[in-house]
Amino acid sequence: MAAMKPRTGDGPIEVAKEGRVIAMRIPAEGGGRLVIEMNAAEAAELKEALNGVVNPA
């Protein structure tokens, strides 16, 4: 039987290319992770949106 590991939200945001999608795993408050899958065009759009907030002109 596999060891049971507690689900925690601790840890960094992870982003990985999985097949044809890009999967982003974000630690969630209360434990677990929010998983968002997107294609390359959606990832580029997200990048631009975040840059606009993080680095305003």
CHARMM internal coordinates of N, CA and C (Angstrom, degrees):
IC EDIT
DIST 1 N 1 CA 1.4489
DIST 1 CA 1 C 1.5274
ANGL 1 N 1 CA 1 C 108.66
DIST 1 C 2 N 1.2902
ANGL 1 CA 1 C 2 N 116.35
DIHE 1 N 1 CA 1 C 2 N 140.45
DIST 2 N 2 CA 1.4656
ANGL 1 C 2 N 2 CA 121.27
DIHE 1 CA 1 C 2 N 2 CA -179.36
DIST 2 CA 2 C 1.5196
ANGL 2 N 2 CA 2 C 110.16
DIHE 1 C 2 N 2 CA 2 C -72.30
DIST 2 C 3 N 1.3122
ANGL 2 CA 2 C 3 N 114.88
DIHE 2 N 2 CA 2 C 3 N 148.88
DIST 3 N 3 CA 1.4658
ANGL 2 C 3 N 3 CA 120.31
DIHE 2 CA 2 C 3 N 3 CA 177.71
DIST 3 CA 3 C 1.5282
ANGL 3 N 3 CA 3 C 109.35
DIHE 2 C 3 N 3 CA 3 C -69.44
DIST 3 C 4 N 1.3036
ANGL 3 CA 3 C 4 N 115.89
DIHE 3 N 3 CA 3 C 4 N 137.40
DIST 4 N 4 CA 1.4597
ANGL 3 C 4 N 4 CA 120.47
DIHE 3 CA 3 C 4 N 4 CA 178.35
DIST 4 CA 4 C 1.5228
ANGL 4 N 4 CA 4 C 108.36
DIHE 3 C 4 N 4 CA 4 C -85.31
DIST 4 C 5 N 1.3039
ANGL 4 CA 4 C 5 N 116.61
DIHE 4 N 4 CA 4 C 5 N 126.11
DIST 5 N 5 CA 1.4540
ANGL 4 C 5 N 5 CA 121.47
DIHE 4 CA 4 C 5 N 5 CA 178.96
DIST 5 CA 5 C 1.5241
ANGL 5 N 5 CA 5 C 108.36
DIHE 4 C 5 N 5 CA 5 C -112.09
DIST 5 C 6 N 1.3218
ANGL 5 CA 5 C 6 N 116.79
DIHE 5 N 5 CA 5 C 6 N 138.30
DIST 6 N 6 CA 1.4598
ANGL 5 C 6 N 6 CA 117.74
DIHE 5 CA 5 C 6 N 6 CA 178.21
DIST 6 CA 6 C 1.5239
ANGL 6 N 6 CA 6 C 110.57
DIHE 5 C 6 N 6 CA 6 C -67.98
DIST 6 C 7 N 1.3159
ANGL 6 CA 6 C 7 N 116.32
DIHE 6 N 6 CA 6 C 7 N 142.92
DIST 7 N 7 CA 1.4596
ANGL 6 C 7 N 7 CA 120.73
DIHE 6 CA 6 C 7 N 7 CA 176.34
DIST 7 CA 7 C 1.5136
ANGL 7 N 7 CA 7 C 108.12
DIHE 6 C 7 N 7 CA 7 C -86.56
DIST 7 C 8 N 1.3146
ANGL 7 CA 7 C 8 N 115.45
DIHE 7 N 7 CA 7 C 8 N 117.79
DIST 8 N 8 CA 1.4614
ANGL 7 C 8 N 8 CA 118.56
DIHE 7 CA 7 C 8 N 8 CA 178.16
DIST 8 CA 8 C 1.5176
ANGL 8 N 8 CA 8 C 108.29
DIHE 7 C 8 N 8 CA 8 C -123.58
DIST 8 C 9 N 1.3088
ANGL 8 CA 8 C 9 N 115.55
DIHE 8 N 8 CA 8 C 9 N 156.90
DIST 9 N 9 CA 1.4489
ANGL 8 C 9 N 9 CA 121.32
DIHE 8 CA 8 C 9 N 9 CA 176.37
DIST 9 CA 9 C 1.5100
ANGL 9 N 9 CA 9 C 111.72
DIHE 8 C 9 N 9 CA 9 C -89.92
DIST 9 C 10 N 1.3347
ANGL 9 CA 9 C 10 N 116.11
DIHE 9 N 9 CA 9 C 10 N 1.61
DIST 10 N 10 CA 1.4608
ANGL 9 C 10 N 10 CA 119.78
DIHE 9 CA 9 C 10 N 10 CA -179.09
DIST 10 CA 10 C 1.5174
ANGL 10 N 10 CA 10 C 110.79
DIHE 9 C 10 N 10 CA 10 C -69.90
DIST 10 C 11 N 1.3019
ANGL 10 CA 10 C 11 N 114.88
DIHE 10 N 10 CA 10 C 11 N 148.61
DIST 11 N 11 CA 1.4527
ANGL 10 C 11 N 11 CA 119.73
DIHE 10 CA 10 C 11 N 11 CA 176.46
DIST 11 CA 11 C 1.5071
ANGL 11 N 11 CA 11 C 111.67
DIHE 10 C 11 N 11 CA 11 C 119.99
DIST 11 C 12 N 1.3108
ANGL 11 CA 11 C 12 N 115.95
DIHE 11 N 11 CA 11 C 12 N 172.48
DIST 12 N 12 CA 1.4649
ANGL 11 C 12 N 12 CA 120.62
DIHE 11 CA 11 C 12 N 12 CA -176.70
DIST 12 CA 12 C 1.5253
ANGL 12 N 12 CA 12 C 112.41
DIHE 11 C 12 N 12 CA 12 C -80.87
DIST 12 C 13 N 1.3052
ANGL 12 CA 12 C 13 N 115.17
DIHE 12 N 12 CA 12 C 13 N 165.38
DIST 13 N 13 CA 1.4630
ANGL 12 C 13 N 13 CA 120.79
DIHE 12 CA 12 C 13 N 13 CA 170.09
DIST 13 CA 13 C 1.5219
ANGL 13 N 13 CA 13 C 106.46
DIHE 12 C 13 N 13 CA 13 C -70.31
DIST 13 C 14 N 1.3106
ANGL 13 CA 13 C 14 N 117.19
DIHE 13 N 13 CA 13 C 14 N 135.07
DIST 14 N 14 CA 1.4624
ANGL 13 C 14 N 14 CA 121.86
DIHE 13 CA 13 C 14 N 14 CA 179.09
DIST 14 CA 14 C 1.5215
ANGL 14 N 14 CA 14 C 109.48
DIHE 13 C 14 N 14 CA 14 C -115.53
DIST 14 C 15 N 1.3240
ANGL 14 CA 14 C 15 N 116.01
DIHE 14 N 14 CA 14 C 15 N 138.43
DIST 15 N 15 CA 1.4626
ANGL 14 C 15 N 15 CA 121.40
DIHE 14 CA 14 C 15 N 15 CA 175.88
DIST 15 CA 15 C 1.5268
ANGL 15 N 15 CA 15 C 107.15
DIHE 14 C 15 N 15 CA 15 C -132.13
DIST 15 C 16 N 1.3337
ANGL 15 CA 15 C 16 N 116.56
DIHE 15 N 15 CA 15 C 16 N 130.79
DIST 16 N 16 CA 1.4599
ANGL 15 C 16 N 16 CA 120.58
DIHE 15 CA 15 C 16 N 16 CA -178.80
DIST 16 CA 16 C 1.5211
ANGL 16 N 16 CA 16 C 110.12
DIHE 15 C 16 N 16 CA 16 C -146.07
DIST 16 C 17 N 1.3286
ANGL 16 CA 16 C 17 N 115.28
DIHE 16 N 16 CA 16 C 17 N 146.59
DIST 17 N 17 CA 1.4631
ANGL 16 C 17 N 17 CA 120.94
DIHE 16 CA 16 C 17 N 17 CA 174.10
DIST 17 CA 17 C 1.5210
ANGL 17 N 17 CA 17 C 106.77
DIHE 16 C 17 N 17 CA 17 C -84.83
DIST 17 C 18 N 1.3156
ANGL 17 CA 17 C 18 N 116.17
DIHE 17 N 17 CA 17 C 18 N 122.79
DIST 18 N 18 CA 1.4613
ANGL 17 C 18 N 18 CA 121.86
DIHE 17 CA 17 C 18 N 18 CA -179.14
DIST 18 CA 18 C 1.5200
ANGL 18 N 18 CA 18 C 108.47
DIHE 17 C 18 N 18 CA 18 C -126.37
DIST 18 C 19 N 1.3049
ANGL 18 CA 18 C 19 N 115.69
DIHE 18 N 18 CA 18 C 19 N 98.52
DIST 19 N 19 CA 1.4634
ANGL 18 C 19 N 19 CA 119.44
DIHE 18 CA 18 C 19 N 19 CA -176.87
DIST 19 CA 19 C 1.5145
ANGL 19 N 19 CA 19 C 110.09
DIHE 18 C 19 N 19 CA 19 C 67.65
DIST 19 C 20 N 1.3310
ANGL 19 CA 19 C 20 N 116.30
DIHE 19 N 19 CA 19 C 20 N -121.74
DIST 20 N 20 CA 1.4690
ANGL 19 C 20 N 20 CA 120.50
DIHE 19 CA 19 C 20 N 20 CA -178.72
DIST 20 CA 20 C 1.5195
ANGL 20 N 20 CA 20 C 113.21
DIHE 19 C 20 N 20 CA 20 C -95.05
DIST 20 C 21 N 1.3280
ANGL 20 CA 20 C 21 N 117.74
DIHE 20 N 20 CA 20 C 21 N -0.45
DIST 21 N 21 CA 1.4640
ANGL 20 C 21 N 21 CA 120.25
DIHE 20 CA 20 C 21 N 21 CA -178.22
DIST 21 CA 21 C 1.5245
ANGL 21 N 21 CA 21 C 111.15
DIHE 20 C 21 N 21 CA 21 C -117.25
DIST 21 C 22 N 1.3144
ANGL 21 CA 21 C 22 N 115.13
DIHE 21 N 21 CA 21 C 22 N 162.27
DIST 22 N 22 CA 1.4558
ANGL 21 C 22 N 22 CA 122.69
DIHE 21 CA 21 C 22 N 22 CA 172.91
DIST 22 CA 22 C 1.5219
ANGL 22 N 22 CA 22 C 105.27
DIHE 21 C 22 N 22 CA 22 C -107.71
DIST 22 C 23 N 1.3267
ANGL 22 CA 22 C 23 N 117.13
DIHE 22 N 22 CA 22 C 23 N 124.47
DIST 23 N 23 CA 1.4636
ANGL 22 C 23 N 23 CA 121.66
DIHE 22 CA 22 C 23 N 23 CA -178.85
DIST 23 CA 23 C 1.5218
ANGL 23 N 23 CA 23 C 108.99
DIHE 22 C 23 N 23 CA 23 C -106.86
DIST 23 C 24 N 1.3259
ANGL 23 CA 23 C 24 N 116.07
DIHE 23 N 23 CA 23 C 24 N 127.55
DIST 24 N 24 CA 1.4605
ANGL 23 C 24 N 24 CA 122.06
DIHE 23 CA 23 C 24 N 24 CA 177.71
DIST 24 CA 24 C 1.5212
ANGL 24 N 24 CA 24 C 107.13
DIHE 23 C 24 N 24 CA 24 C -115.07
DIST 24 C 25 N 1.3335
ANGL 24 CA 24 C 25 N 116.43
DIHE 24 N 24 CA 24 C 25 N 126.42
DIST 25 N 25 CA 1.4590
ANGL 24 C 25 N 25 CA 122.06
DIHE 24 CA 24 C 25 N 25 CA 179.79
DIST 25 CA 25 C 1.5259
ANGL 25 N 25 CA 25 C 108.42
DIHE 24 C 25 N 25 CA 25 C -113.40
DIST 25 C 26 N 1.3202
ANGL 25 CA 25 C 26 N 115.98
DIHE 25 N 25 CA 25 C 26 N 119.42
DIST 26 N 26 CA 1.4547
ANGL 25 C 26 N 26 CA 122.49
DIHE 25 CA 25 C 26 N 26 CA -176.41
DIST 26 CA 26 C 1.5192
ANGL 26 N 26 CA 26 C 108.56
DIHE 25 C 26 N 26 CA 26 C -114.15
DIST 26 C 27 N 1.3494
ANGL 26 CA 26 C 27 N 118.18
DIHE 26 N 26 CA 26 C 27 N 126.05
DIST 27 N 27 CA 1.4613
ANGL 26 C 27 N 27 CA 119.64
DIHE 26 CA 26 C 27 N 27 CA 177.51
DIST 27 CA 27 C 1.5300
ANGL 27 N 27 CA 27 C 110.20
DIHE 26 C 27 N 27 CA 27 C -58.95
DIST 27 C 28 N 1.3211
ANGL 27 CA 27 C 28 N 116.81
DIHE 27 N 27 CA 27 C 28 N 135.86
DIST 28 N 28 CA 1.4637
ANGL 27 C 28 N 28 CA 121.93
DIHE 27 CA 27 C 28 N 28 CA -178.73
DIST 28 CA 28 C 1.5223
ANGL 28 N 28 CA 28 C 110.14
DIHE 27 C 28 N 28 CA 28 C -107.78
DIST 28 C 29 N 1.3122
ANGL 28 CA 28 C 29 N 115.48
DIHE 28 N 28 CA 28 C 29 N 145.76
DIST 29 N 29 CA 1.4512
ANGL 28 C 29 N 29 CA 120.39
DIHE 28 CA 28 C 29 N 29 CA 177.27
DIST 29 CA 29 C 1.5226
ANGL 29 N 29 CA 29 C 108.13
DIHE 28 C 29 N 29 CA 29 C -65.23
DIST 29 C 30 N 1.3064
ANGL 29 CA 29 C 30 N 116.59
DIHE 29 N 29 CA 29 C 30 N 135.45
DIST 30 N 30 CA 1.4536
ANGL 29 C 30 N 30 CA 120.40
DIHE 29 CA 29 C 30 N 30 CA -179.11
DIST 30 CA 30 C 1.5217
ANGL 30 N 30 CA 30 C 113.08
DIHE 29 C 30 N 30 CA 30 C 91.91
DIST 30 C 31 N 1.3259
ANGL 30 CA 30 C 31 N 117.19
DIHE 30 N 30 CA 30 C 31 N -0.14
DIST 31 N 31 CA 1.4593
ANGL 30 C 31 N 31 CA 121.39
DIHE 30 CA 30 C 31 N 31 CA 177.11
DIST 31 CA 31 C 1.5088
ANGL 31 N 31 CA 31 C 112.92
DIHE 30 C 31 N 31 CA 31 C 107.06
DIST 31 C 32 N 1.2889
ANGL 31 CA 31 C 32 N 115.95
DIHE 31 N 31 CA 31 C 32 N 159.99
DIST 32 N 32 CA 1.4532
ANGL 31 C 32 N 32 CA 122.06
DIHE 31 CA 31 C 32 N 32 CA -179.42
DIST 32 CA 32 C 1.5186
ANGL 32 N 32 CA 32 C 112.48
DIHE 31 C 32 N 32 CA 32 C 81.67
DIST 32 C 33 N 1.3022
ANGL 32 CA 32 C 33 N 115.07
DIHE 32 N 32 CA 32 C 33 N -172.76
DIST 33 N 33 CA 1.4617
ANGL 32 C 33 N 33 CA 121.65
DIHE 32 CA 32 C 33 N 33 CA -178.93
DIST 33 CA 33 C 1.5161
ANGL 33 N 33 CA 33 C 109.49
DIHE 32 C 33 N 33 CA 33 C -139.24
DIST 33 C 34 N 1.3201
ANGL 33 CA 33 C 34 N 114.98
DIHE 33 N 33 CA 33 C 34 N 143.35
DIST 34 N 34 CA 1.4489
ANGL 33 C 34 N 34 CA 121.60
DIHE 33 CA 33 C 34 N 34 CA 172.98
DIST 34 CA 34 C 1.5266
ANGL 34 N 34 CA 34 C 106.01
DIHE 33 C 34 N 34 CA 34 C -88.78
DIST 34 C 35 N 1.3262
ANGL 34 CA 34 C 35 N 117.88
DIHE 34 N 34 CA 34 C 35 N 123.73
DIST 35 N 35 CA 1.4629
ANGL 34 C 35 N 35 CA 121.71
DIHE 34 CA 34 C 35 N 35 CA -179.09
DIST 35 CA 35 C 1.5181
ANGL 35 N 35 CA 35 C 108.50
DIHE 34 C 35 N 35 CA 35 C -109.18
DIST 35 C 36 N 1.3365
ANGL 35 CA 35 C 36 N 115.54
DIHE 35 N 35 CA 35 C 36 N 125.46
DIST 36 N 36 CA 1.4599
ANGL 35 C 36 N 36 CA 121.99
DIHE 35 CA 35 C 36 N 36 CA 178.77
DIST 36 CA 36 C 1.5217
ANGL 36 N 36 CA 36 C 107.53
DIHE 35 C 36 N 36 CA 36 C -121.38
DIST 36 C 37 N 1.3246
ANGL 36 CA 36 C 37 N 116.43
DIHE 36 N 36 CA 36 C 37 N 126.24
DIST 37 N 37 CA 1.4593
ANGL 36 C 37 N 37 CA 121.14
DIHE 36 CA 36 C 37 N 37 CA 176.42
DIST 37 CA 37 C 1.5152
ANGL 37 N 37 CA 37 C 108.39
DIHE 36 C 37 N 37 CA 37 C -107.51
DIST 37 C 38 N 1.3389
ANGL 37 CA 37 C 38 N 116.26
DIHE 37 N 37 CA 37 C 38 N 137.82
DIST 38 N 38 CA 1.4624
ANGL 37 C 38 N 38 CA 121.40
DIHE 37 CA 37 C 38 N 38 CA -179.36
DIST 38 CA 38 C 1.5164
ANGL 38 N 38 CA 38 C 109.66
DIHE 37 C 38 N 38 CA 38 C -147.96
DIST 38 C 39 N 1.3429
ANGL 38 CA 38 C 39 N 114.86
DIHE 38 N 38 CA 38 C 39 N 162.10
DIST 39 N 39 CA 1.4633
ANGL 38 C 39 N 39 CA 118.79
DIHE 38 CA 38 C 39 N 39 CA 175.00
DIST 39 CA 39 C 1.5290
ANGL 39 N 39 CA 39 C 108.53
DIHE 38 C 39 N 39 CA 39 C -92.18
DIST 39 C 40 N 1.3199
ANGL 39 CA 39 C 40 N 117.53
DIHE 39 N 39 CA 39 C 40 N 177.65
DIST 40 N 40 CA 1.4571
ANGL 39 C 40 N 40 CA 121.59
DIHE 39 CA 39 C 40 N 40 CA -175.80
DIST 40 CA 40 C 1.5297
ANGL 40 N 40 CA 40 C 112.29
DIHE 39 C 40 N 40 CA 40 C -62.42
DIST 40 C 41 N 1.3227
ANGL 40 CA 40 C 41 N 117.95
DIHE 40 N 40 CA 40 C 41 N -37.84
DIST 41 N 41 CA 1.4648
ANGL 40 C 41 N 41 CA 120.78
DIHE 40 CA 40 C 41 N 41 CA 179.85
DIST 41 CA 41 C 1.5276
ANGL 41 N 41 CA 41 C 110.59
DIHE 40 C 41 N 41 CA 41 C -66.25
DIST 41 C 42 N 1.3176
ANGL 41 CA 41 C 42 N 117.21
DIHE 41 N 41 CA 41 C 42 N -40.63
DIST 42 N 42 CA 1.4604
ANGL 41 C 42 N 42 CA 120.72
DIHE 41 CA 41 C 42 N 42 CA 178.10
DIST 42 CA 42 C 1.5265
ANGL 42 N 42 CA 42 C 110.95
DIHE 41 C 42 N 42 CA 42 C -67.14
DIST 42 C 43 N 1.3300
ANGL 42 CA 42 C 43 N 117.34
DIHE 42 N 42 CA 42 C 43 N -37.42
DIST 43 N 43 CA 1.4628
ANGL 42 C 43 N 43 CA 121.22
DIHE 42 CA 42 C 43 N 43 CA 177.91
DIST 43 CA 43 C 1.5278
ANGL 43 N 43 CA 43 C 110.53
DIHE 42 C 43 N 43 CA 43 C -64.50
DIST 43 C 44 N 1.3303
ANGL 43 CA 43 C 44 N 117.63
DIHE 43 N 43 CA 43 C 44 N -40.52
DIST 44 N 44 CA 1.4651
ANGL 43 C 44 N 44 CA 121.16
DIHE 43 CA 43 C 44 N 44 CA 178.22
DIST 44 CA 44 C 1.5292
ANGL 44 N 44 CA 44 C 110.21
DIHE 43 C 44 N 44 CA 44 C -65.08
DIST 44 C 45 N 1.3231
ANGL 44 CA 44 C 45 N 117.47
DIHE 44 N 44 CA 44 C 45 N -39.80
DIST 45 N 45 CA 1.4650
ANGL 44 C 45 N 45 CA 121.69
DIHE 44 CA 44 C 45 N 45 CA 177.90
DIST 45 CA 45 C 1.5372
ANGL 45 N 45 CA 45 C 110.59
DIHE 44 C 45 N 45 CA 45 C -64.57
DIST 45 C 46 N 1.3322
ANGL 45 CA 45 C 46 N 116.74
DIHE 45 N 45 CA 45 C 46 N -41.12
DIST 46 N 46 CA 1.4617
ANGL 45 C 46 N 46 CA 121.24
DIHE 45 CA 45 C 46 N 46 CA 177.20
DIST 46 CA 46 C 1.5202
ANGL 46 N 46 CA 46 C 110.61
DIHE 45 C 46 N 46 CA 46 C -63.31
DIST 46 C 47 N 1.3214
ANGL 46 CA 46 C 47 N 116.55
DIHE 46 N 46 CA 46 C 47 N -41.86
DIST 47 N 47 CA 1.4709
ANGL 46 C 47 N 47 CA 121.51
DIHE 46 CA 46 C 47 N 47 CA 178.86
DIST 47 CA 47 C 1.5239
ANGL 47 N 47 CA 47 C 110.63
DIHE 46 C 47 N 47 CA 47 C -59.04
DIST 47 C 48 N 1.3223
ANGL 47 CA 47 C 48 N 117.14
DIHE 47 N 47 CA 47 C 48 N -46.56
DIST 48 N 48 CA 1.4679
ANGL 47 C 48 N 48 CA 121.09
DIHE 47 CA 47 C 48 N 48 CA 179.64
DIST 48 CA 48 C 1.5266
ANGL 48 N 48 CA 48 C 111.08
DIHE 47 C 48 N 48 CA 48 C -63.52
DIST 48 C 49 N 1.3260
ANGL 48 CA 48 C 49 N 117.07
DIHE 48 N 48 CA 48 C 49 N -41.41
DIST 49 N 49 CA 1.4645
ANGL 48 C 49 N 49 CA 120.97
DIHE 48 CA 48 C 49 N 49 CA 179.98
DIST 49 CA 49 C 1.5299
ANGL 49 N 49 CA 49 C 110.82
DIHE 48 C 49 N 49 CA 49 C -64.27
DIST 49 C 50 N 1.3318
ANGL 49 CA 49 C 50 N 116.53
DIHE 49 N 49 CA 49 C 50 N -42.85
DIST 50 N 50 CA 1.4697
ANGL 49 C 50 N 50 CA 119.75
DIHE 49 CA 49 C 50 N 50 CA 178.81
DIST 50 CA 50 C 1.5237
ANGL 50 N 50 CA 50 C 111.70
DIHE 49 C 50 N 50 CA 50 C -67.69
DIST 50 C 51 N 1.3362
ANGL 50 CA 50 C 51 N 117.22
DIHE 50 N 50 CA 50 C 51 N -39.49
DIST 51 N 51 CA 1.4628
ANGL 50 C 51 N 51 CA 120.17
DIHE 50 CA 50 C 51 N 51 CA 178.11
DIST 51 CA 51 C 1.5241
ANGL 51 N 51 CA 51 C 110.95
DIHE 50 C 51 N 51 CA 51 C -60.97
DIST 51 C 52 N 1.3244
ANGL 51 CA 51 C 52 N 117.16
DIHE 51 N 51 CA 51 C 52 N -36.10
DIST 52 N 52 CA 1.4587
ANGL 51 C 52 N 52 CA 121.20
DIHE 51 CA 51 C 52 N 52 CA 179.26
DIST 52 CA 52 C 1.5185
ANGL 52 N 52 CA 52 C 112.45
DIHE 51 C 52 N 52 CA 52 C -65.56
DIST 52 C 53 N 1.3324
ANGL 52 CA 52 C 53 N 116.96
DIHE 52 N 52 CA 52 C 53 N -29.15
DIST 53 N 53 CA 1.4684
ANGL 52 C 53 N 53 CA 121.02
DIHE 52 CA 52 C 53 N 53 CA 179.85
DIST 53 CA 53 C 1.5193
ANGL 53 N 53 CA 53 C 111.43
DIHE 52 C 53 N 53 CA 53 C -88.75
DIST 53 C 54 N 1.3224
ANGL 53 CA 53 C 54 N 116.38
DIHE 53 N 53 CA 53 C 54 N -41.92
DIST 54 N 54 CA 1.4544
ANGL 53 C 54 N 54 CA 121.11
DIHE 53 CA 53 C 54 N 54 CA -176.88
DIST 54 CA 54 C 1.5359
ANGL 54 N 54 CA 54 C 111.87
DIHE 53 C 54 N 54 CA 54 C -75.87
DIST 54 C 55 N 1.3140
ANGL 54 CA 54 C 55 N 116.54
DIHE 54 N 54 CA 54 C 55 N -39.11
DIST 55 N 55 CA 1.4656
ANGL 54 C 55 N 55 CA 122.36
DIHE 54 CA 54 C 55 N 55 CA -178.26
DIST 55 CA 55 C 1.5208
ANGL 55 N 55 CA 55 C 110.13
DIHE 54 C 55 N 55 CA 55 C -122.14
DIST 55 C 56 N 1.3465
ANGL 55 CA 55 C 56 N 118.49
DIHE 55 N 55 CA 55 C 56 N 68.94
DIST 56 N 56 CA 1.4619
ANGL 55 C 56 N 56 CA 118.93
DIHE 55 CA 55 C 56 N 56 CA -178.26
DIST 56 CA 56 C 1.5289
ANGL 56 N 56 CA 56 C 110.90
DIHE 55 C 56 N 56 CA 56 C -64.58
DIST 56 C 57 N 1.3166
ANGL 56 CA 56 C 57 N 115.65
DIHE 56 N 56 CA 56 C 57 N 147.29
DIST 57 N 57 CA 1.4568
ANGL 56 C 57 N 57 CA 120.74
DIHE 56 CA 56 C 57 N 57 CA -177.37
DIST 57 CA 57 C 1.5093
ANGL 57 N 57 CA 57 C 112.08
DIHE 56 C 57 N 57 CA 57 C -75.65
END
COOR INIT
IC SEED 1 N 1 CA 1 C
IC BUILD
